[in-house]
Amino acid sequence: MSDAPLLEVDDLRVEFTTDDGIVTAVDGISFTVEDHEVLGVVGESGSGKTVTALAILGLLPKKTTVTGSAKWRGRELIGLGDKELQPLRGEEIAIVFQDALASFNPVFTIGSQIGEAIEVHHEIASKDRDERVVELLDLVGIPNPRQRADQYPHEFSGGMRQRAMIAMALANDPALLIADEPTTALDVTLQAQVLEVLERIQARTRSSIMLITHDLGVVAGIADRIAVMYAGRHIETGPVDQIFYEPRHPYTLGLLASLPRLDRKTHGQKLYRITGQPPSLIERPPGCTFHPRCEFARLPEPCATVVPALEEVDPSHRAACHFSEGLVGLTPERLREGQRA
């Protein structure tokens, strides 16, 4: 049995040519997804999370420049055409997009669209296909799945459409499920339901999940490892407990400090906020891309002149910060208190 990762990405770079210049949406990231693992990919909008997933599956526009490597079970995916990637999409790697309403065709029933996802990859009798659709809808927790299969997307609530999207992605028992912001635009109750569905699926099917989100709270209870992205780069990666309890990058620390806490007396207190805005991906700031927003930056040397490498700070824990050692023991609570002072 091979010890190679399920998915191995190395020095992946994605560039878009625009009228204003070249946008480097993903800037040389490397990571792996292991068998039966949940990897949380976290960062603000525009940090390159979704582009990374689309690059792996070859779903970016034709004029996009993609370099580096993305190996699926040892097979290189970068550079393959649609004809070569089509058998892989949905069969071995499936993706759940964040806008479920836009992803479903409004003139076909939910069941027929899930059934089509099965028929693309398998020859199957119509009776067996229909039973599989009902089984999938039941798996993701949709009540009365046999009746619901004959309904149209507009007859489903937002949370149910999201679960139906997950059911479609699971139609062919993929080894890797990429969930792109699966809880966006859902209230907290529906978010919890969708996350519970993902946890149940992962436990039952033993598939791997790459969970893309802007909310660290979403991945807290489900992820094994977390990769934090900022301006197209990984700035911290590690096991979930180390990221939450021993963050070693100011950006990660800021994200954690900005989360509301139900176990703290915070009535009347303002949440922490990271000042400033993410940088332009056309004209990046020199050195560390986070330094214009970082309250720990030392200027001009080295933060504004030298790009920090993603280096090991603890076993299995890496951070791209010149002064990661100085963050040891600094908690989100202390960061919040410092901003209020």
C-alpha positions as CSV (number, residue, x, y, z in Angstrom):
1,M,0.0,0.0,0.0
2,S,1.4,3.4,-1.0
3,D,2.1,6.0,1.7
4,A,1.8,8.8,-0.8
5,P,-0.9,11.5,0.0
6,L,-4.2,11.4,-1.7
7,L,-3.6,14.9,-3.1
8,E,-0.2,16.5,-3.2
9,V,0.1,20.2,-4.3
10,D,3.6,21.7,-4.8
11,D,4.4,25.3,-5.7
12,L,1.0,26.0,-7.2
13,R,0.8,29.4,-8.9
14,V,-2.3,30.8,-10.7
15,E,-2.2,34.1,-12.7
16,F,-5.0,36.0,-14.5
17,T,-4.2,38.6,-17.2
18,T,-6.4,41.7,-16.8
19,D,-6.4,45.1,-18.4
20,D,-4.8,46.5,-15.2
21,G,-2.0,43.9,-15.1
22,I,-1.3,40.3,-13.9
23,V,-3.3,39.1,-10.9
24,T,-1.4,36.5,-9.0
25,A,-4.3,34.8,-7.2
26,V,-2.3,31.9,-5.9
27,D,1.4,32.4,-5.2
28,G,3.4,29.2,-4.9
29,I,1.5,27.2,-2.3
30,S,2.2,23.6,-1.3
31,F,0.1,21.2,0.8
32,T,-1.2,17.7,1.0
33,V,-4.6,16.0,1.7
34,E,-4.2,12.6,3.3
35,D,-6.7,9.6,3.2
36,H,-9.6,10.1,5.5
37,E,-8.5,13.6,6.5
38,V,-10.4,16.9,6.8
39,L,-8.3,19.9,5.7
40,G,-9.7,23.3,6.5
41,V,-8.6,26.1,4.2
42,V,-9.3,29.5,5.8
43,G,-8.9,33.1,4.7
44,E,-10.6,36.3,3.8
45,S,-12.4,36.7,0.5
46,G,-9.9,37.0,-2.4
47,S,-7.2,35.1,-0.6
48,G,-7.1,32.3,-3.3
49,K,-9.0,29.5,-1.6
50,T,-11.5,28.8,-4.3
51,V,-9.1,29.5,-7.1
52,T,-6.8,26.8,-5.6
53,A,-9.6,24.2,-5.8
54,L,-10.6,25.2,-9.3
55,A,-7.0,25.0,-10.5
56,I,-6.7,21.5,-9.2
57,L,-9.8,20.4,-11.1
58,G,-8.9,22.3,-14.3
59,L,-12.0,24.5,-14.1
60,L,-10.4,27.9,-14.5
61,P,-10.8,30.0,-17.7
62,K,-8.6,29.0,-20.7
63,K,-6.4,32.1,-20.6
64,T,-5.4,31.5,-16.9
65,T,-1.8,30.6,-16.4
66,V,-1.4,27.7,-13.9
67,T,2.1,26.4,-13.0
68,G,3.4,24.0,-10.4
69,S,2.2,20.6,-9.5
70,A,-1.0,18.9,-8.3
71,K,-0.8,15.1,-8.1
72,W,-3.8,12.9,-7.5
73,R,-2.7,9.5,-6.2
74,G,0.6,10.3,-7.9
75,R,-0.8,11.4,-11.2
76,E,-0.1,14.9,-12.4
77,L,-3.3,17.0,-13.0
78,I,-1.8,20.3,-14.0
79,G,-1.7,20.6,-17.8
80,L,-4.4,17.9,-18.4
81,G,-7.3,18.8,-20.7
82,D,-11.0,18.5,-20.1
83,K,-11.2,15.1,-21.8
84,E,-8.6,13.7,-19.4
85,L,-10.0,15.4,-16.3
86,Q,-13.7,14.6,-16.9
87,P,-13.6,11.0,-15.6
88,L,-11.9,12.3,-12.4
89,R,-14.4,15.1,-11.7
90,G,-17.3,13.8,-9.7
91,E,-16.0,10.3,-9.7
92,E,-12.9,10.7,-7.5
93,I,-12.9,14.4,-6.7
94,A,-16.2,16.2,-6.2
95,I,-16.9,19.8,-5.4
96,V,-19.8,21.5,-3.6
97,F,-20.1,25.1,-4.7
98,Q,-21.3,27.8,-2.3
99,D,-24.3,29.0,-4.3
100,A,-26.6,26.0,-4.4
101,L,-29.5,27.8,-6.1
102,A,-27.3,28.9,-9.0
103,S,-25.8,25.4,-9.3
104,F,-29.1,23.6,-9.8
105,N,-31.0,23.9,-13.1
106,P,-34.4,25.3,-12.1
107,V,-36.4,23.4,-14.8
108,F,-35.4,19.9,-13.7
109,T,-36.2,18.1,-10.5
110,I,-33.6,17.6,-7.8
111,G,-33.7,13.9,-8.2
112,S,-33.2,14.0,-12.0
113,Q,-30.1,16.2,-11.6
114,I,-28.6,13.9,-8.9
115,G,-29.4,10.9,-11.1
116,E,-27.7,12.5,-14.1
117,A,-24.5,12.9,-12.0
118,I,-24.6,9.1,-11.5
119,E,-25.3,8.3,-15.1
120,V,-22.3,10.4,-16.4
121,H,-19.9,7.9,-14.8
122,H,-21.9,4.7,-14.6
123,E,-24.2,2.5,-16.6
124,I,-27.1,1.9,-14.3
125,A,-30.7,0.8,-14.5
126,S,-33.3,3.6,-14.0
127,K,-34.8,1.8,-11.0
128,D,-31.4,1.4,-9.3
129,R,-30.5,5.1,-10.1
130,D,-33.7,6.3,-8.5
131,E,-33.1,4.2,-5.4
132,R,-29.6,5.6,-5.2
133,V,-30.9,9.2,-5.4
134,V,-33.3,8.5,-2.5
135,E,-30.5,6.9,-0.5
136,L,-28.3,10.0,-1.0
137,L,-31.0,12.5,0.0
138,D,-31.6,10.4,3.1
139,L,-27.9,10.3,3.8
140,V,-27.7,14.1,4.0
141,G,-30.7,14.4,6.2
142,I,-33.5,15.5,3.9
143,P,-36.9,14.4,5.2
144,N,-39.2,12.4,3.0
145,P,-36.5,11.8,0.4
146,R,-38.6,9.9,-2.0
147,Q,-41.1,12.7,-2.3
148,R,-38.5,15.4,-2.3
149,A,-36.6,13.8,-5.2
150,D,-39.5,14.8,-7.4
151,Q,-39.5,18.5,-6.4
152,Y,-37.7,21.4,-8.0
153,P,-34.9,23.5,-6.6
154,H,-37.2,26.5,-5.7
155,E,-39.3,24.1,-3.5
156,F,-36.3,23.5,-1.3
157,S,-35.2,25.8,1.5
158,G,-31.6,27.3,1.4
159,G,-30.3,24.7,3.8
160,M,-32.0,21.8,2.0
161,R,-30.6,22.9,-1.3
162,Q,-27.1,23.0,0.2
163,R,-27.6,19.4,1.5
164,A,-28.9,18.4,-1.9
165,M,-25.8,19.8,-3.5
166,I,-23.7,17.6,-1.1
167,A,-25.8,14.6,-2.0
168,M,-25.1,15.3,-5.7
169,A,-21.4,15.5,-4.9
170,L,-21.5,12.2,-3.1
171,A,-23.3,10.4,-6.0
172,N,-20.3,8.5,-7.1
173,D,-18.6,8.0,-3.7
174,P,-15.6,10.3,-4.3
175,A,-12.4,9.9,-2.3
176,L,-12.1,13.7,-1.9
177,L,-15.0,16.1,-1.3
178,I,-14.2,19.8,-1.8
179,A,-16.7,21.9,0.1
180,D,-16.4,25.6,-1.0
181,E,-18.0,27.8,1.6
182,P,-20.9,25.4,2.2
183,T,-22.4,27.5,5.0
184,T,-22.3,30.9,3.3
185,A,-25.6,32.9,3.5
186,L,-27.1,30.3,5.9
187,D,-28.2,31.2,9.4
188,V,-26.3,29.7,12.3
189,T,-28.9,26.9,12.8
190,L,-28.6,25.8,9.1
191,Q,-24.8,26.2,9.3
192,A,-24.8,23.7,12.2
193,Q,-27.0,21.3,10.2
194,V,-24.7,21.4,7.1
195,L,-21.6,20.9,9.2
196,E,-23.3,18.0,11.0
197,V,-24.0,16.5,7.6
198,L,-20.4,16.8,6.6
199,E,-19.2,15.2,9.8
200,R,-21.7,12.3,9.5
201,I,-20.6,11.7,5.9
202,Q,-16.9,11.8,6.7
203,A,-17.5,9.3,9.5
204,R,-19.6,7.0,7.4
205,T,-17.8,7.1,4.1
206,R,-14.2,7.7,5.3
207,S,-13.8,10.1,2.5
208,S,-11.4,13.1,2.7
209,I,-12.8,16.6,2.8
210,M,-11.2,19.9,1.8
211,L,-13.4,22.5,3.6
212,I,-13.0,26.0,2.3
213,T,-14.3,28.9,4.5
214,H,-13.6,32.4,5.7
215,D,-14.7,31.5,9.2
216,L,-12.3,29.7,11.6
217,G,-15.3,28.8,13.8
218,V,-16.7,26.6,11.0
219,V,-13.7,24.3,10.9
220,A,-13.1,24.2,14.7
221,G,-15.0,21.0,15.3
222,I,-14.5,19.1,12.0
223,A,-11.0,19.7,10.6
224,D,-7.9,17.7,11.4
225,R,-5.5,20.3,10.0
226,I,-5.9,23.9,8.9
227,A,-4.2,26.0,6.2
228,V,-4.6,29.7,6.6
229,M,-4.3,31.7,3.4
230,Y,-3.6,35.4,2.9
231,A,-3.1,37.2,-0.4
232,G,-2.6,33.9,-2.3
233,R,-0.1,32.4,0.1
234,H,-0.2,29.9,3.0
235,I,0.9,31.9,6.0
236,E,0.2,29.2,8.7
237,T,-0.5,25.5,8.6
238,G,-0.8,22.9,11.3
239,P,-3.1,20.6,13.4
240,V,-6.3,22.3,14.4
241,D,-5.5,22.4,18.1
242,Q,-2.2,24.1,17.5
243,I,-3.7,26.7,15.2
244,F,-6.4,27.5,17.7
245,Y,-4.4,27.4,20.9
246,E,-0.9,28.3,19.8
247,P,-1.2,30.5,16.7
248,R,2.2,31.7,15.4
249,H,1.2,34.3,12.8
250,P,-0.4,37.7,13.5
251,Y,-3.1,37.2,10.9
252,T,-4.2,33.9,12.4
253,L,-4.2,35.5,15.8
254,G,-6.3,38.4,14.5
255,L,-8.8,36.0,13.0
256,L,-9.2,34.1,16.2
257,A,-9.5,37.3,18.3
258,S,-12.3,38.6,16.0
259,L,-14.5,35.5,16.7
260,P,-17.3,36.2,19.2
261,R,-17.0,33.9,22.2
262,L,-20.0,32.5,24.1
263,D,-17.8,31.3,27.0
264,R,-16.5,34.8,27.8
265,K,-18.2,37.9,29.4
266,T,-18.0,40.2,26.5
267,H,-21.2,42.2,26.9
268,G,-20.7,45.8,25.8
269,Q,-17.2,45.1,24.4
270,K,-16.2,45.6,20.8
271,L,-14.9,42.6,18.9
272,Y,-11.3,42.8,17.7
273,R,-10.8,43.9,14.1
274,I,-7.8,43.6,11.8
275,T,-7.2,47.1,10.6
276,G,-6.8,47.9,6.9
277,Q,-7.7,45.9,3.8
278,P,-6.2,42.9,2.0
279,P,-3.5,44.0,-0.5
280,S,-3.8,44.3,-4.3
281,L,-2.9,41.1,-6.0
282,I,-1.5,43.1,-8.9
283,E,0.8,45.3,-6.9
284,R,1.7,43.4,-3.8
285,P,3.5,45.2,-0.9
286,P,7.2,44.2,-0.6
287,G,8.3,41.8,2.0
288,C,5.5,40.2,4.1
289,T,2.2,40.9,2.4
290,F,0.6,41.3,5.8
291,H,3.0,43.9,7.2
292,P,0.8,47.0,6.3
293,R,-1.9,45.6,8.6
294,C,0.3,43.9,11.2
295,E,0.7,45.5,14.7
296,F,3.8,43.4,15.3
297,A,5.7,44.5,12.2
298,R,9.2,45.9,12.5
299,L,9.7,48.4,9.7
300,P,11.4,48.6,7.3
301,E,13.6,45.6,8.2
302,P,12.8,42.8,7.8
303,C,9.0,42.9,7.5
304,A,8.8,45.3,4.6
305,T,11.8,44.0,2.7
306,V,12.1,40.2,3.1
307,V,9.3,37.7,2.3
308,P,9.1,35.3,5.3
309,A,9.4,31.6,4.4
310,L,6.8,29.1,5.7
311,E,9.0,27.4,8.2
312,E,8.4,24.8,11.0
313,V,7.8,26.4,14.4
314,D,6.7,23.1,16.1
315,P,6.3,19.6,14.8
316,S,3.7,19.6,12.0
317,H,3.2,23.4,12.6
318,R,4.5,26.0,10.1
319,A,4.2,29.7,10.0
320,A,5.5,32.5,7.6
321,C,6.4,35.2,10.1
322,H,9.8,36.7,10.9
323,F,8.8,37.0,14.6
324,S,6.7,33.9,15.2
325,E,8.7,33.1,18.3
326,G,7.5,36.4,19.8
327,L,3.9,35.2,19.6
328,V,4.4,32.3,21.9
329,G,1.9,32.6,24.7
330,L,0.0,35.5,23.2
331,T,-3.7,34.6,23.3
332,P,-6.6,36.2,21.3
333,E,-8.0,37.5,24.6
334,R,-4.8,39.5,25.2
335,L,-4.8,40.8,21.7
336,R,-8.4,42.0,22.1
337,E,-7.5,43.7,25.4
338,G,-4.6,45.5,23.8
339,Q,-6.8,46.9,21.1
340,R,-9.3,48.2,23.6
341,A,-6.7,49.8,25.7
